[in-house]
Amino acid sequence: MNKIAVIGAGHVGLTTAVGLSHLGSYVVCADIDKEKIGSLTEGRISIYEPGLEAMLKQNIDEGRLAFSADVQEAIQRADVIFIAVGTFGENGGDTDLTALFDVAQEIAEKSNTDKMVVIKSTVPPGTSEKVKEIVDSFTDNKYRINIVTNPEFLREGNAVHDFLYPERIVIGLEDSCLTETMHTIYQPLIARNVPLIITNYRTAELIKYSANSFLAMKVTFINEIARLCDVLGADVEIVADALGKDSRIGAQYLQPGPGYGGSCLPKDTESLAHISRERKMPLPILEAVIESNQVQKQYAIQKVKDFFPDLKRISLGVLGVSFKPNTDDVRESPSIAVIHQLLREGATLTLFDPQAIHHAREIWGDRVRYGKDEYETVTAKDGMIILTGWAAFQNLDFDKIYRRIKGKVIFDFRNLYNRGEMEKRGFSYVAIGK
């Protein structure tokens, strides 16, 4: 059984630790946050990720998964160390790699045997080589520490499925002898014929950035087409459906909305654009994607202002704060930009989200009100805005809403409903590209 340490108990680190233990390795997930480690040891997770807590408890019970706040001990007991600490975006698109480099130095200084270090954090091309330089400079040739990069492709809200049923495994290395260990770790997946891509460091790192940038481009493209549909009188949903049936294009990420968000797409697109500018090899398509995504957020706000030219006396119920359904993550959520601007315009807001309302309280405090459910949120309001496509918001009782809401207008910025049906019920219906 492989003895693995995963350093970092955030979304990626926790999913990786649980997933690797489920595949058969013995895993210790270590983090300096003692409170978080205490909760995880008791089988409780602080993030909302469907299926993750149940699988965590199963692997704790079966003896393959443990948690520790003693990073040094975790390093020394492991044969393979996955680094899954946060790499945060900075202004201008640069990436803060401080936590990654600190962990690399600690591994080098505290290792008591040869180790394999696997970089799971999302990092700019060239980072693995820097990590190798760091560990080489601090080991004094006492032990050999090999570096591998293994980018993650986990969608928040689908992370468990994505780990256990990946579309590919990407491994970057410079020593082919390391392939055997990675094969052993991922053997249950390789046995199911999951494609395994072995390449060098920089290619593996660029695959991750390219994947997220391409997805951001698809989202942005359909949002631009949606804006064009609004002025042409076309229906973006039919356009997107037709595009999606083309096998060269595919249907995923062709759902219009108020813009992309989350912890990956905004950071990774800006980071890749920053890298390209530094290397004097600009990526004009990617620069346009980033700019267009900001335009889309303003476009959603303008639709509200077109209906209510003076928002100072308008009260609105807002459904959705997380950047997408099935997660409580609000990082770079387009909902935040929309809500901030509506407040600046003087609107009175009541918010509801099935999982992210605690984050909303941290952001806005008493500047807004908070509903107990969808129906209380819209009671006596001049209108309602749907900003996140939660399943609960796709099955609303509109007879109940009609009786409760004062103004009969719905701003459906996730295009969850049919205009004709809403208008038959007596609502004014404002969507994107419909």
Buried (B, 14 or more C-beta within 10 A) or exposed (E): EBBBBBBBBBBBBBBBBBBBBBBBBBBBBBBBBEEBBEBBBEBEBEBBBEEBBEBBBBBBEEEBBBBBBBBBBBBBBBBBBBBBBBBBBEEEBBBEBEBBBEBBBBBBEBBEEEBBBBBBBBBBBEBBBBBBEBBBEBBEEEEBBBBBBBBBBBBBBBBBEBBBEBEEBBBBBBEEEBBEBBBBBBEEBBEEEBEBEBBEBBBBBBBBBBBBBBBBBBBBBBBBBBBEBBEEEBBBBEBBEEBBEEEEBEEEBBBBBBBBBBBBBBBBBBBBBBBBBEEEEEBEEBBBBBEBBEBBBBBBBEBBBEBBEEBEEBBBBBBBBBBBBBBBBBBBBBBBBBBBBBBEBEBBBBBBBBBBBEBBBEBBEEEBBBBEEBBBBBBEBBBBBBBBBBEBBEEBEBEEBEEBBEBBBBBBBBBBBBBEEBEEBEBEBBBBBB
